[in-house]
Amino acid sequence: MESQRQIRFGELIRSLISDCLLKEDFYDEKIHAASITVSFVRMSKDLKIANVYFMPLGGKDKTQILEVLKDRKYIFQKFLS
């Protein structure tokens, strides 16, 4: 069972990532045309680790989008710290 604090921080991180994807802060030709939904974020108890769950609209090219987001992971980490 997640605490209220975990849920609150998860929602904050979810909205930040969604805003960054909308505003093209993480622009890449491979994901430019894709609509990505960040469904939810699950936080660890100490709030140090966030598991982000997303899905491209229609489920198309999900492995390609996953690879692009993995490559851009360091930008997310810098942005959120």
mmCIF file as gemmi writes it, N, C-alpha and C atoms, coordinates in Angstrom:
data_model
loop_
_atom_site.group_PDB
_atom_site.id
_atom_site.type_symbol
_atom_site.label_atom_id
_atom_site.label_alt_id
_atom_site.label_comp_id
_atom_site.label_asym_id
_atom_site.label_entity_id
_atom_site.label_seq_id
_atom_site.pdbx_PDB_ins_code
_atom_site.Cartn_x
_atom_site.Cartn_y
_atom_site.Cartn_z
_atom_site.occupancy
_atom_site.B_iso_or_equiv
_atom_site.pdbx_formal_charge
_atom_site.auth_seq_id
_atom_site.auth_asym_id
_atom_site.pdbx_PDB_model_num
ATOM 1 N N . MET Axp A 1 ? 0.844 -1.185 0 1 0 ? 1 A 1
ATOM 2 C CA . MET Axp A 1 ? 0 0 0 1 0 ? 1 A 1
ATOM 3 C C . MET Axp A 1 ? 0.884 1.241 0 1 0 ? 1 A 1
ATOM 4 N N . GLU Axp A 2 ? 0.633 2.106 -0.939 1 0 ? 2 A 1
ATOM 5 C CA . GLU Axp A 2 ? 1.421 3.333 -1.039 1 0 ? 2 A 1
ATOM 6 C C . GLU Axp A 2 ? 0.907 4.385 -0.067 1 0 ? 2 A 1
ATOM 7 N N . SER Axp A 3 ? 1.833 5.166 0.465 1 0 ? 3 A 1
ATOM 8 C CA . SER Axp A 3 ? 1.446 6.247 1.36 1 0 ? 3 A 1
ATOM 9 C C . SER Axp A 3 ? 0.961 7.44 0.539 1 0 ? 3 A 1
ATOM 10 N N . GLN Axp A 4 ? 0.31 8.369 1.195 1 0 ? 4 A 1
ATOM 11 C CA . GLN Axp A 4 ? -0.154 9.577 0.52 1 0 ? 4 A 1
ATOM 12 C C . GLN Axp A 4 ? 1.012 10.369 -0.054 1 0 ? 4 A 1
ATOM 13 N N . ARG Axp A 5 ? 2.126 10.349 0.633 1 0 ? 5 A 1
ATOM 14 C CA . ARG Axp A 5 ? 3.304 11.075 0.166 1 0 ? 5 A 1
ATOM 15 C C . ARG Axp A 5 ? 3.857 10.458 -1.12 1 0 ? 5 A 1
ATOM 16 N N . GLN Axp A 6 ? 3.91 9.15 -1.19 1 0 ? 6 A 1
ATOM 17 C CA . GLN Axp A 6 ? 4.361 8.467 -2.408 1 0 ? 6 A 1
ATOM 18 C C . GLN Axp A 6 ? 3.437 8.785 -3.579 1 0 ? 6 A 1
ATOM 19 N N . ILE Axp A 7 ? 2.151 8.753 -3.336 1 0 ? 7 A 1
ATOM 20 C CA . ILE Axp A 7 ? 1.175 9.049 -4.386 1 0 ? 7 A 1
ATOM 21 C C . ILE Axp A 7 ? 1.313 10.49 -4.853 1 0 ? 7 A 1
ATOM 22 N N . ARG Axp A 8 ? 1.461 11.411 -3.92 1 0 ? 8 A 1
ATOM 23 C CA . ARG Axp A 8 ? 1.577 12.833 -4.258 1 0 ? 8 A 1
ATOM 24 C C . ARG Axp A 8 ? 2.828 13.107 -5.089 1 0 ? 8 A 1
ATOM 25 N N . PHE Axp A 9 ? 3.975 12.556 -4.676 1 0 ? 9 A 1
ATOM 26 C CA . PHE Axp A 9 ? 5.207 12.752 -5.433 1 0 ? 9 A 1
ATOM 27 C C . PHE Axp A 9 ? 5.145 12.051 -6.791 1 0 ? 9 A 1
ATOM 28 N N . GLY Axp A 10 ? 4.513 10.898 -6.843 1 0 ? 10 A 1
ATOM 29 C CA . GLY Axp A 10 ? 4.344 10.193 -8.113 1 0 ? 10 A 1
ATOM 30 C C . GLY Axp A 10 ? 3.534 11.006 -9.105 1 0 ? 10 A 1
ATOM 31 N N . GLU Axp A 11 ? 2.47 11.628 -8.632 1 0 ? 11 A 1
ATOM 32 C CA . GLU Axp A 11 ? 1.647 12.47 -9.505 1 0 ? 11 A 1
ATOM 33 C C . GLU Axp A 11 ? 2.41 13.714 -9.952 1 0 ? 11 A 1
ATOM 34 N N . LEU Axp A 12 ? 3.222 14.27 -9.077 1 0 ? 12 A 1
ATOM 35 C CA . LEU Axp A 12 ? 4.031 15.437 -9.436 1 0 ? 12 A 1
ATOM 36 C C . LEU Axp A 12 ? 5.032 15.079 -10.532 1 0 ? 12 A 1
ATOM 37 N N . ILE Axp A 13 ? 5.708 13.961 -10.383 1 0 ? 13 A 1
ATOM 38 C CA . ILE Axp A 13 ? 6.681 13.527 -11.389 1 0 ? 13 A 1
ATOM 39 C C . ILE Axp A 13 ? 5.978 13.168 -12.687 1 0 ? 13 A 1
ATOM 40 N N . ARG Axp A 14 ? 4.81 12.535 -12.601 1 0 ? 14 A 1
ATOM 41 C CA . ARG Axp A 14 ? 4.052 12.197 -13.804 1 0 ? 14 A 1
ATOM 42 C C . ARG Axp A 14 ? 3.688 13.452 -14.588 1 0 ? 14 A 1
ATOM 43 N N . SER Axp A 15 ? 3.235 14.479 -13.891 1 0 ? 15 A 1
ATOM 44 C CA . SER Axp A 15 ? 2.86 15.71 -14.592 1 0 ? 15 A 1
ATOM 45 C C . SER Axp A 15 ? 4.083 16.419 -15.179 1 0 ? 15 A 1
ATOM 46 N N . LEU Axp A 16 ? 5.227 16.379 -14.483 1 0 ? 16 A 1
ATOM 47 C CA . LEU Axp A 16 ? 6.441 16.992 -15.023 1 0 ? 16 A 1
ATOM 48 C C . LEU Axp A 16 ? 6.906 16.285 -16.295 1 0 ? 16 A 1
ATOM 49 N N . ILE Axp A 17 ? 6.897 14.967 -16.279 1 0 ? 17 A 1
ATOM 50 C CA . ILE Axp A 17 ? 7.321 14.209 -17.458 1 0 ? 17 A 1
ATOM 51 C C . ILE Axp A 17 ? 6.349 14.437 -18.61 1 0 ? 17 A 1
ATOM 52 N N . SER Axp A 18 ? 5.061 14.453 -18.317 1 0 ? 18 A 1
ATOM 53 C CA . SER Axp A 18 ? 4.065 14.707 -19.362 1 0 ? 18 A 1
ATOM 54 C C . SER Axp A 18 ? 4.259 16.077 -19.983 1 0 ? 18 A 1
ATOM 55 N N . ASP Axp A 19 ? 4.5 17.084 -19.155 1 0 ? 19 A 1
ATOM 56 C CA . ASP Axp A 19 ? 4.737 18.437 -19.664 1 0 ? 19 A 1
ATOM 57 C C . ASP Axp A 19 ? 5.981 18.491 -20.537 1 0 ? 19 A 1
ATOM 58 N N . CYS Axp A 20 ? 7.03 17.812 -20.124 1 0 ? 20 A 1
ATOM 59 C CA . CYS Axp A 20 ? 8.267 17.796 -20.916 1 0 ? 20 A 1
ATOM 60 C C . CYS Axp A 20 ? 8.061 17.124 -22.259 1 0 ? 20 A 1
ATOM 61 N N . LEU Axp A 21 ? 7.292 16.051 -22.284 1 0 ? 21 A 1
ATOM 62 C CA . LEU Axp A 21 ? 7.013 15.379 -23.551 1 0 ? 21 A 1
ATOM 63 C C . LEU Axp A 21 ? 6.126 16.233 -24.454 1 0 ? 21 A 1
ATOM 64 N N . LEU Axp A 22 ? 5.199 16.983 -23.852 1 0 ? 22 A 1
ATOM 65 C CA . LEU Axp A 22 ? 4.328 17.854 -24.633 1 0 ? 22 A 1
ATOM 66 C C . LEU Axp A 22 ? 5.071 19.042 -25.226 1 0 ? 22 A 1
ATOM 67 N N . LYS Axp A 23 ? 5.964 19.612 -24.443 1 0 ? 23 A 1
ATOM 68 C CA . LYS Axp A 23 ? 6.674 20.822 -24.864 1 0 ? 23 A 1
ATOM 69 C C . LYS Axp A 23 ? 7.929 20.519 -25.667 1 0 ? 23 A 1
ATOM 70 N N . GLU Axp A 24 ? 8.127 19.25 -25.995 1 0 ? 24 A 1
ATOM 71 C CA . GLU Axp A 24 ? 9.244 18.807 -26.816 1 0 ? 24 A 1
ATOM 72 C C . GLU Axp A 24 ? 10.605 19.14 -26.2 1 0 ? 24 A 1
ATOM 73 N N . ASP Axp A 25 ? 10.712 19.076 -24.884 1 0 ? 25 A 1
ATOM 74 C CA . ASP Axp A 25 ? 12.013 19.254 -24.234 1 0 ? 25 A 1
ATOM 75 C C . ASP Axp A 25 ? 12.935 18.082 -24.537 1 0 ? 25 A 1
ATOM 76 N N . PHE Axp A 26 ? 12.365 16.944 -24.894 1 0 ? 26 A 1
ATOM 77 C CA . PHE Axp A 26 ? 13.138 15.741 -25.185 1 0 ? 26 A 1
ATOM 78 C C . PHE Axp A 26 ? 12.929 15.352 -26.639 1 0 ? 26 A 1
ATOM 79 N N . TYR Axp A 27 ? 13.085 16.313 -27.517 1 0 ? 27 A 1
ATOM 80 C CA . TYR Axp A 27 ? 12.787 16.114 -28.934 1 0 ? 27 A 1
ATOM 81 C C . TYR Axp A 27 ? 13.667 15.032 -29.543 1 0 ? 27 A 1
ATOM 82 N N . ASP Axp A 28 ? 13.038 14.187 -30.313 1 0 ? 28 A 1
ATOM 83 C CA . ASP Axp A 28 ? 13.73 13.178 -31.088 1 0 ? 28 A 1
ATOM 84 C C . ASP Axp A 28 ? 12.854 12.855 -32.29 1 0 ? 28 A 1
ATOM 85 N N . GLU Axp A 29 ? 13.465 12.724 -33.447 1 0 ? 29 A 1
ATOM 86 C CA . GLU Axp A 29 ? 12.716 12.437 -34.677 1 0 ? 29 A 1
ATOM 87 C C . GLU Axp A 29 ? 11.895 11.159 -34.569 1 0 ? 29 A 1
ATOM 88 N N . LYS Axp A 30 ? 12.404 10.171 -33.839 1 0 ? 30 A 1
ATOM 89 C CA . LYS Axp A 30 ? 11.736 8.875 -33.76 1 0 ? 30 A 1
ATOM 90 C C . LYS Axp A 30 ? 10.418 8.932 -32.991 1 0 ? 30 A 1
ATOM 91 N N . ILE Axp A 31 ? 10.316 9.849 -32.022 1 0 ? 31 A 1
ATOM 92 C CA . ILE Axp A 31 ? 9.086 9.923 -31.225 1 0 ? 31 A 1
ATOM 93 C C . ILE Axp A 31 ? 8.303 11.203 -31.485 1 0 ? 31 A 1
ATOM 94 N N . HIS Axp A 32 ? 8.729 11.982 -32.458 1 0 ? 32 A 1
ATOM 95 C CA . HIS Axp A 32 ? 8.07 13.256 -32.737 1 0 ? 32 A 1
ATOM 96 C C . HIS Axp A 32 ? 6.59 13.088 -33.074 1 0 ? 32 A 1
ATOM 97 N N . ALA Axp A 33 ? 6.266 12.098 -33.866 1 0 ? 33 A 1
ATOM 98 C CA . ALA Axp A 33 ? 4.884 11.913 -34.313 1 0 ? 33 A 1
ATOM 99 C C . ALA Axp A 33 ? 4.043 11.083 -33.342 1 0 ? 33 A 1
ATOM 100 N N . ALA Axp A 34 ? 4.641 10.536 -32.305 1 0 ? 34 A 1
ATOM 101 C CA . ALA Axp A 34 ? 3.912 9.646 -31.393 1 0 ? 34 A 1
ATOM 102 C C . ALA Axp A 34 ? 3.288 10.435 -30.241 1 0 ? 34 A 1
ATOM 103 N N . SER Axp A 35 ? 2.088 10.048 -29.865 1 0 ? 35 A 1
ATOM 104 C CA . SER Axp A 35 ? 1.443 10.578 -28.666 1 0 ? 35 A 1
ATOM 105 C C . SER Axp A 35 ? 1.698 9.579 -27.543 1 0 ? 35 A 1
ATOM 106 N N . ILE Axp A 36 ? 2.364 10.032 -26.495 1 0 ? 36 A 1
ATOM 107 C CA . ILE Axp A 36 ? 2.747 9.143 -25.401 1 0 ? 36 A 1
ATOM 108 C C . ILE Axp A 36 ? 1.928 9.487 -24.167 1 0 ? 36 A 1
ATOM 109 N N . THR Axp A 37 ? 1.314 8.476 -23.575 1 0 ? 37 A 1
ATOM 110 C CA . THR Axp A 37 ? 0.547 8.645 -22.352 1 0 ? 37 A 1
ATOM 111 C C . THR Axp A 37 ? 1.366 8.128 -21.181 1 0 ? 37 A 1
ATOM 112 N N . VAL Axp A 38 ? 1.594 8.979 -20.196 1 0 ? 38 A 1
ATOM 113 C CA . VAL Axp A 38 ? 2.236 8.549 -18.954 1 0 ? 38 A 1
ATOM 114 C C . VAL Axp A 38 ? 1.109 8.194 -18.007 1 0 ? 38 A 1
ATOM 115 N N . SER Axp A 39 ? 0.879 6.888 -17.826 1 0 ? 39 A 1
ATOM 116 C CA . SER Axp A 39 ? -0.293 6.454 -17.066 1 0 ? 39 A 1
ATOM 117 C C . SER Axp A 39 ? -0.144 6.654 -15.564 1 0 ? 39 A 1
ATOM 118 N N . PHE Axp A 40 ? 0.966 6.232 -14.99 1 0 ? 40 A 1
ATOM 119 C CA . PHE Axp A 40 ? 1.194 6.51 -13.581 1 0 ? 40 A 1
ATOM 120 C C . PHE Axp A 40 ? 2.652 6.302 -13.229 1 0 ? 40 A 1
ATOM 121 N N . VAL Axp A 41 ? 3.016 6.787 -12.054 1 0 ? 41 A 1
ATOM 122 C CA . VAL Axp A 41 ? 4.387 6.671 -11.549 1 0 ? 41 A 1
ATOM 123 C C . VAL Axp A 41 ? 4.304 6.042 -10.167 1 0 ? 41 A 1
ATOM 124 N N . ARG Axp A 42 ? 5.059 4.994 -9.967 1 0 ? 42 A 1
ATOM 125 C CA . ARG Axp A 42 ? 5.099 4.337 -8.658 1 0 ? 42 A 1
ATOM 126 C C . ARG Axp A 42 ? 6.422 4.677 -7.994 1 0 ? 42 A 1
ATOM 127 N N . MET Axp A 43 ? 6.351 5.251 -6.806 1 0 ? 43 A 1
ATOM 128 C CA . MET Axp A 43 ? 7.531 5.685 -6.062 1 0 ? 43 A 1
ATOM 129 C C . MET Axp A 43 ? 7.929 4.644 -5.027 1 0 ? 43 A 1
ATOM 130 N N . SER Axp A 44 ? 9.249 4.571 -4.766 1 0 ? 44 A 1
ATOM 131 C CA . SER Axp A 44 ? 9.727 3.713 -3.687 1 0 ? 44 A 1
ATOM 132 C C . SER Axp A 44 ? 9.39 4.374 -2.352 1 0 ? 44 A 1
ATOM 133 N N . LYS Axp A 45 ? 9.51 3.629 -1.284 1 0 ? 45 A 1
ATOM 134 C CA . LYS Axp A 45 ? 9.16 4.165 0.035 1 0 ? 45 A 1
ATOM 135 C C . LYS Axp A 45 ? 10.019 5.351 0.444 1 0 ? 45 A 1
ATOM 136 N N . ASP Axp A 46 ? 11.297 5.349 0.027 1 0 ? 46 A 1
ATOM 137 C CA . ASP Axp A 46 ? 12.175 6.47 0.377 1 0 ? 46 A 1
ATOM 138 C C . ASP Axp A 46 ? 12.163 7.582 -0.668 1 0 ? 46 A 1
ATOM 139 N N . LEU Axp A 47 ? 11.309 7.463 -1.698 1 0 ? 47 A 1
ATOM 140 C CA . LEU Axp A 47 ? 11.108 8.455 -2.763 1 0 ? 47 A 1
ATOM 141 C C . LEU Axp A 47 ? 12.348 8.678 -3.627 1 0 ? 47 A 1
ATOM 142 N N . LYS Axp A 48 ? 13.266 7.714 -3.641 1 0 ? 48 A 1
ATOM 143 C CA . LYS Axp A 48 ? 14.475 7.86 -4.453 1 0 ? 48 A 1
ATOM 144 C C . LYS Axp A 48 ? 14.34 7.239 -5.828 1 0 ? 48 A 1
ATOM 145 N N . ILE Axp A 49 ? 13.437 6.279 -5.972 1 0 ? 49 A 1
ATOM 146 C CA . ILE Axp A 49 ? 13.279 5.57 -7.236 1 0 ? 49 A 1
ATOM 147 C C . ILE Axp A 49 ? 11.839 5.729 -7.709 1 0 ? 49 A 1
ATOM 148 N N . ALA Axp A 50 ? 11.709 6.075 -8.983 1 0 ? 50 A 1
ATOM 149 C CA . ALA Axp A 50 ? 10.383 6.215 -9.589 1 0 ? 50 A 1
ATOM 150 C C . ALA Axp A 50 ? 10.285 5.278 -10.779 1 0 ? 50 A 1
ATOM 151 N N . ASN Axp A 51 ? 9.272 4.442 -10.791 1 0 ? 51 A 1
ATOM 152 C CA . ASN Axp A 51 ? 8.977 3.6 -11.944 1 0 ? 51 A 1
ATOM 153 C C . ASN Axp A 51 ? 7.889 4.296 -12.749 1 0 ? 51 A 1
ATOM 154 N N . VAL Axp A 52 ? 8.212 4.641 -13.986 1 0 ? 52 A 1
ATOM 155 C CA . VAL Axp A 52 ? 7.29 5.387 -14.844 1 0 ? 52 A 1
ATOM 156 C C . VAL Axp A 52 ? 6.661 4.418 -15.839 1 0 ? 52 A 1
ATOM 157 N N . TYR Axp A 53 ? 5.341 4.41 -15.878 1 0 ? 53 A 1
ATOM 158 C CA . TYR Axp A 53 ? 4.598 3.54 -16.785 1 0 ? 53 A 1
ATOM 159 C C . TYR Axp A 53 ? 3.985 4.406 -17.882 1 0 ? 53 A 1
ATOM 160 N N . PHE Axp A 54 ? 4.316 4.082 -19.128 1 0 ? 54 A 1
ATOM 161 C CA . PHE Axp A 54 ? 3.819 4.856 -20.256 1 0 ? 54 A 1
ATOM 162 C C . PHE Axp A 54 ? 3.399 3.911 -21.373 1 0 ? 54 A 1
ATOM 163 N N . MET Axp A 55 ? 2.655 4.465 -22.315 1 0 ? 55 A 1
ATOM 164 C CA . MET Axp A 55 ? 2.257 3.705 -23.493 1 0 ? 55 A 1
ATOM 165 C C . MET Axp A 55 ? 2.006 4.699 -24.622 1 0 ? 55 A 1
ATOM 166 N N . PRO Axp A 56 ? 2.577 4.43 -25.786 1 0 ? 56 A 1
ATOM 167 C CA . PRO Axp A 56 ? 2.248 5.265 -26.934 1 0 ? 56 A 1
ATOM 168 C C . PRO Axp A 56 ? 0.81 5.005 -27.37 1 0 ? 56 A 1
ATOM 169 N N . LEU Axp A 57 ? 0.184 6.012 -27.908 1 0 ? 57 A 1
ATOM 170 C CA . LEU Axp A 57 ? -1.197 5.905 -28.346 1 0 ? 57 A 1
ATOM 171 C C . LEU Axp A 57 ? -1.336 4.805 -29.389 1 0 ? 57 A 1
ATOM 172 N N . GLY Axp A 58 ? -2.218 3.879 -29.143 1 0 ? 58 A 1
ATOM 173 C CA . GLY Axp A 58 ? -2.42 2.756 -30.05 1 0 ? 58 A 1
ATOM 174 C C . GLY Axp A 58 ? -1.404 1.642 -29.883 1 0 ? 58 A 1
ATOM 175 N N . GLY Axp A 59 ? -0.407 1.821 -29.017 1 0 ? 59 A 1
ATOM 176 C CA . GLY Axp A 59 ? 0.603 0.794 -28.785 1 0 ? 59 A 1
ATOM 177 C C . GLY Axp A 59 ? 1.594 0.631 -29.922 1 0 ? 59 A 1
ATOM 178 N N . LYS Axp A 60 ? 1.634 1.583 -30.847 1 0 ? 60 A 1
ATOM 179 C CA . LYS Axp A 60 ? 2.522 1.476 -31.999 1 0 ? 60 A 1
ATOM 180 C C . LYS Axp A 60 ? 3.945 1.863 -31.632 1 0 ? 60 A 1
ATOM 181 N N . ASP Axp A 61 ? 4.908 1.129 -32.153 1 0 ? 61 A 1
ATOM 182 C CA . ASP Axp A 61 ? 6.343 1.427 -32 1 0 ? 61 A 1
ATOM 183 C C . ASP Axp A 61 ? 6.777 1.557 -30.544 1 0 ? 61 A 1
ATOM 184 N N . LYS Axp A 62 ? 6.2 0.758 -29.659 1 0 ? 62 A 1
ATOM 185 C CA . LYS Axp A 62 ? 6.527 0.919 -28.246 1 0 ? 62 A 1
ATOM 186 C C . LYS Axp A 62 ? 7.97 0.545 -27.922 1 0 ? 62 A 1
ATOM 187 N N . THR Axp A 63 ? 8.544 -0.431 -28.611 1 0 ? 63 A 1
ATOM 188 C CA . THR Axp A 63 ? 9.94 -0.779 -28.318 1 0 ? 63 A 1
ATOM 189 C C . THR Axp A 63 ? 10.888 0.32 -28.786 1 0 ? 63 A 1
ATOM 190 N N . GLN Axp A 64 ? 10.59 0.927 -29.916 1 0 ? 64 A 1
ATOM 191 C CA . GLN Axp A 64 ? 11.424 2.02 -30.415 1 0 ? 64 A 1
ATOM 192 C C . GLN Axp A 64 ? 11.343 3.232 -29.486 1 0 ? 64 A 1
ATOM 193 N N . ILE Axp A 65 ? 10.152 3.555 -29.026 1 0 ? 65 A 1
ATOM 194 C CA . ILE Axp A 65 ? 9.974 4.688 -28.111 1 0 ? 65 A 1
ATOM 195 C C . ILE Axp A 65 ? 10.642 4.407 -26.777 1 0 ? 65 A 1
ATOM 196 N N . LEU Axp A 66 ? 10.552 3.165 -26.308 1 0 ? 66 A 1
ATOM 197 C CA . LEU Axp A 66 ? 11.223 2.796 -25.065 1 0 ? 66 A 1
ATOM 198 C C . LEU Axp A 66 ? 12.728 3.002 -25.174 1 0 ? 66 A 1
ATOM 199 N N . GLU Axp A 67 ? 13.312 2.622 -26.282 1 0 ? 67 A 1
ATOM 200 C CA . GLU Axp A 67 ? 14.754 2.805 -26.478 1 0 ? 67 A 1
ATOM 201 C C . GLU Axp A 67 ? 15.134 4.287 -26.488 1 0 ? 67 A 1
ATOM 202 N N . VAL Axp A 68 ? 14.329 5.119 -27.136 1 0 ? 68 A 1
ATOM 203 C CA . VAL Axp A 68 ? 14.618 6.551 -27.177 1 0 ? 68 A 1
ATOM 204 C C . VAL Axp A 68 ? 14.531 7.143 -25.779 1 0 ? 68 A 1
ATOM 205 N N . LEU Axp A 69 ? 13.511 6.766 -25.024 1 0 ? 69 A 1
ATOM 206 C CA . LEU Axp A 69 ? 13.356 7.299 -23.667 1 0 ? 69 A 1
ATOM 207 C C . LEU Axp A 69 ? 14.452 6.791 -22.741 1 0 ? 69 A 1
ATOM 208 N N . LYS Axp A 70 ? 14.915 5.566 -22.946 1 0 ? 70 A 1
ATOM 209 C CA . LYS Axp A 70 ? 16.04 5.058 -22.151 1 0 ? 70 A 1
ATOM 210 C C . LYS Axp A 70 ? 17.298 5.867 -22.441 1 0 ? 70 A 1
ATOM 211 N N . ASP Axp A 71 ? 17.511 6.201 -23.718 1 0 ? 71 A 1
ATOM 212 C CA . ASP Axp A 71 ? 18.675 7.013 -24.084 1 0 ? 71 A 1
ATOM 213 C C . ASP Axp A 71 ? 18.602 8.412 -23.477 1 0 ? 71 A 1
ATOM 214 N N . ARG Axp A 72 ? 17.393 8.916 -23.301 1 0 ? 72 A 1
ATOM 215 C CA . ARG Axp A 72 ? 17.197 10.264 -22.762 1 0 ? 72 A 1
ATOM 216 C C . ARG Axp A 72 ? 17.006 10.278 -21.243 1 0 ? 72 A 1
ATOM 217 N N . LYS Axp A 73 ? 17.193 9.148 -20.599 1 0 ? 73 A 1
ATOM 218 C CA . LYS Axp A 73 ? 16.933 9.032 -19.164 1 0 ? 73 A 1
ATOM 219 C C . LYS Axp A 73 ? 17.774 10.007 -18.339 1 0 ? 73 A 1
ATOM 220 N N . TYR Axp A 74 ? 19.01 10.246 -18.746 1 0 ? 74 A 1
ATOM 221 C CA . TYR Axp A 74 ? 19.858 11.154 -17.993 1 0 ? 74 A 1
ATOM 222 C C . TYR Axp A 74 ? 19.295 12.577 -17.991 1 0 ? 74 A 1
ATOM 223 N N . ILE Axp A 75 ? 18.579 12.97 -19.051 1 0 ? 75 A 1
ATOM 224 C CA . ILE Axp A 75 ? 17.962 14.308 -19.086 1 0 ? 75 A 1
ATOM 225 C C . ILE Axp A 75 ? 16.856 14.384 -18.049 1 0 ? 75 A 1
ATOM 226 N N . PHE Axp A 76 ? 16.045 13.332 -17.939 1 0 ? 76 A 1
ATOM 227 C CA . PHE Axp A 76 ? 14.993 13.297 -16.921 1 0 ? 76 A 1
ATOM 228 C C . PHE Axp A 76 ? 15.621 13.422 -15.53 1 0 ? 76 A 1
ATOM 229 N N . GLN Axp A 77 ? 16.7 12.702 -15.292 1 0 ? 77 A 1
ATOM 230 C CA . GLN Axp A 77 ? 17.334 12.719 -13.979 1 0 ? 77 A 1
ATOM 231 C C . GLN Axp A 77 ? 17.864 14.11 -13.651 1 0 ? 77 A 1
ATOM 232 N N . LYS Axp A 78 ? 18.497 14.78 -14.614 1 0 ? 78 A 1
ATOM 233 C CA . LYS Axp A 78 ? 18.997 16.128 -14.39 1 0 ? 78 A 1
ATOM 234 C C . LYS Axp A 78 ? 17.846 17.105 -14.176 1 0 ? 78 A 1
ATOM 235 N N . PHE Axp A 79 ? 16.771 16.92 -14.927 1 0 ? 79 A 1
ATOM 236 C CA . PHE Axp A 79 ? 15.622 17.815 -14.844 1 0 ? 79 A 1
ATOM 237 C C . PHE Axp A 79 ? 14.93 17.709 -13.492 1 0 ? 79 A 1
ATOM 238 N N . LEU Axp A 80 ? 14.826 16.5 -12.965 1 0 ? 80 A 1
ATOM 239 C CA . LEU Axp A 80 ? 14.104 16.287 -11.716 1 0 ? 80 A 1
ATOM 240 C C . LEU Axp A 80 ? 14.941 16.515 -10.472 1 0 ? 80 A 1
ATOM 241 N N . SER Axp A 81 ? 16.284 16.636 -10.623 1 0 ? 81 A 1
ATOM 242 C CA . SER Axp A 81 ? 17.091 16.853 -9.423 1 0 ? 81 A 1
ATOM 243 C C . SER Axp A 81 ? 17.277 18.309 -9.095 1 0 ? 81 A 1
